[in-house]
Amino acid sequence: MREKIQKLYEEINFIGYYTSKNNDIHYIDKAKELFPQIQEFSDWFLKENIFGIDEVFYQKMQINLVDILKDCINAIEQNDRVLMLDALEYGISEYLQLFLPENGLKEEDE
């Protein structure tokens, strides 16, 4: 799962960078292509508290993640690029970072 998380994190950041740099208006279309991976990550995260964290804190994290996913749906329905960018880059990406090496980049095998 770690490799999938790394790939999704990189793809979210890439589409944000690419669409900003190139004034590309298709951010939502590009984001929609990531939804199978976002769904897989969300299902994995929401399934159970495999992290050993405080149950109350985990439940708050679950609620927050569901709210972020709702923001993604609203962004699609409203064709709202800003909401989608916020939901992915400051929502989903924050969750993904929890499972990445400290610097957020892929660790090299030595």
N, C-alpha and C positions, 0 to 999 in steps of 0.2 A: 504493500500500500504506500510505502514511503516514496517509491519512484513515481507512482501515479500522482501523489500529492505534489511532488517537486515539479512534475511536468505541468500540472494544472496551474500551479503558482506562476510558473514562467509564462504560460500562455495568457493568463489574465493580465500580467504585467506587460507582455508584448503588445496585446491588442490596444491597451491604454496608451502605450508609447507610440505605436504605429499610427493610430487614428489621430492623436494629438499632433504629431510631427507632420503628418501628411494632410491634415484637415479633412480626414476621411469621415464622411457622414454615416458610415455603415457600422458604427460601433455595436449597436443592438443586434444586428444580423451576425456579426462576428461573435458576440457574447452568446447568442443562442446556440451556436455550434458547440459551445463548452458545456451546455446543460447536461448531457449524459454523464460527463465526468463530475460535474458539481453534484448531481443527484447521487452518484455512487459514493462520493465523499460524505455527503450529508447523511445518507442511509447508514454508512459505517459509523459516523460520529454519534448519531442519534440512537443507534441500536442498543447500546448499553454502556455503562460507566466502566470501561476497561482501563481507565487511566488511574484509578485509585484515588481520585480527588474527592473532596467533601461532597456528599450527595446533594445538599442544598445548592452549592455553587454549580455543580454539574447541571442541575435542573435549570438554573438561571441561564447557563450557557446554551442549553437546548432551546429554551424559549427565545433567546436572542438569535440563534441560528435560524430558527423557523421564521422569525420576523424579517431577517435579511432575505430569506427565500421569498417571502411575500413581497418585499420591495422589488425583487427581480421580476416577479410576475406583474406587479403594478407598472414597472418600467416598460415592460413589453406591451402591455395593454395601452399605455399612454404614449408610447414611443418616446420615452423620456431618457435621453442619453445620460444626463447628469445623475439621475437616480440610479441608473444601471451602473454607471462608473463608480458611484459611491458604494453601492451594494457589493460590487465585486472587489474593488481595490481597497476599500476600507472596511469591508465586512468579511466576505469569504476569504480574502487573502490573509486577514488577521488570524483566522482559524487555521488556515494552512500553515502559516508560519510557526504555529505551535509544534509542528511535527518536522520542521526543517532544521538543518544545522544552524548554529547561532548566526552565521553571516547570511543565511538565506540562499546560499549558493550550493550547488552540488559538491559534496565532498569527493575529493580525488582519492582513488585507491593508491596506496603506496607500494 
